[in-house]
Amino acid sequence: MSGKLLEIKNLQVSFFTPVGEVKAVNGIDYSLGYNEVMGIVGESGSGKSVEAYAIMGLLQSPGRVVGGEVLFDGEDILKYDSKKMTDLRGNKISMIFQNPMTCLNPVYTIGDQLVEALTCHDKYITNAAAKARAIEMLELVGINNADKRFSQYPHEFSGGMRQRAMIAMALICNPKLLIADEPTTALDVTIQAQIIELMKALQKKTDMSIVFITHNLGVVAEICDKVTVMYAGHVMEQGAVEDIFYSPQHPYTRGLLLSMPRLDSDSHERMIPIEGTPVDLLDPPRGCSFGPRCEHCMKICLRNAPPLVEIGDNGHVSACWMHVRQAAEQKEAK
């Protein structure tokens, strides 16, 4: 299916604290097609999770969407009232959270929680049919002895099994869009690999689209079709996963890749960290948010924020004054 399932247009989210306004998401744009997987990466505090909560309508006070649009199947869901949003959430758009132990209710069985997620959106399903569907979902996500596990409590599951149960709960209503917020962070490396393989298989089987939020670039390379790189609430670079990994253009993207350990490297060189400290969002830089940490920083970088400039013909864009200047020079040469 062609077209866009999700379009984020100039999304702005602020937190109004006693000491001032924190612009956690500051005018980001991206789109996600049907049956596509978008990775959103960046350091902690870059606004990745905040924009996901904004899409889901789960922002808590003092956070608030102050501008922009979130178009889902062509409709701006930011204009939905609470009832329409409740009908949408968990039904057409689902979310997997970072720590399943804090999301699952410890006093209800896994089966009861799966059934509740289903019956919230399907009022006419029978109890027997709901139970059968819940057991089917547990089997689909690779939980053995699903009949027995249906009646067990979250504390009786391992960390990996709890995350599988969360995935089952998110997919039980066959959503069109799944938002996965750091779903492998709390798991060990072996279980991480199993969860990634599971999500890849389920995405192909169900044809859903996924927004995959992570700081693990290795995971992005494994599962995503395209990538959005965020820093301090801004989009630094966007493009196909091959472009971002093999031809990164923004200094911040290059810094992230250089700070990542590589198994295919023959050298024993140290990883290169990104110099400086993350932006204080109560007092952000006037120009490019990455400017104070950038080794290529120019005077204009400190004065004005750069626009996103297209690089190549594959939707690869970068917000850097170096590329603005290169684009202007190429235009003059023509």
HELIX and SHEET records of a PDB file:
HELIX    1   1 LYS A   48  MET A   56  1                                   9    
HELIX    2   2 ILE A   77  LYS A   79  5                                   3    
HELIX    3   3 SER A   82  LEU A   88  1                                   7    
HELIX    4   4 PRO A  100  CYS A  103  1                                   4    
HELIX    5   5 ILE A  110  THR A  119  1                                  10    
HELIX    6   6 ASN A  127  LEU A  140  1                                  14    
HELIX    7   7 ALA A  146  ARG A  149  1                                   4    
HELIX    8   8 PRO A  154  GLU A  156  5                                   3    
HELIX    9   9 GLY A  159  LEU A  171  1                                  13    
HELIX   10  10 VAL A  189  THR A  206  1                                  18    
HELIX   11  11 LEU A  217  ILE A  223  1                                   7    
HELIX   12  12 VAL A  241  TYR A  246  1                                   6    
HELIX   13  13 PRO A  251  LEU A  258  1                                   8    
HELIX   14  14 GLY A  291  ARG A  293  5                                   3    
HELIX   15  15 LYS A  299  ARG A  303  1                                   5    
HELIX   16  16 TRP A  321  ALA A  333  1                                  13    
SHEET    1   A 4 GLY A  20  GLY A  33  0                                        
SHEET    2   A 4 LYS A   4  THR A  17 -1                                        
SHEET    3   A 4 GLY A  63  PHE A  72 -1                                        
SHEET    4   A 4 GLU A  75  ASP A  76 -1                                        
SHEET    1   B 8 ILE A  93  ILE A  96  0                                        
SHEET    2   B 8 LEU A 177  ASP A 181  1                                        
SHEET    3   B 8 SER A 209  ILE A 213  1                                        
SHEET    4   B 8 VAL A  37  VAL A  41  1                                        
SHEET    5   B 8 LYS A 226  TYR A 231  1                                        
SHEET    6   B 8 HIS A 234  ALA A 240 -1                                        
SHEET    7   B 8 VAL A 317  SER A 318 -1                                        
SHEET    8   B 8 VAL A 309  GLU A 310 -1                                        
END                                                                             
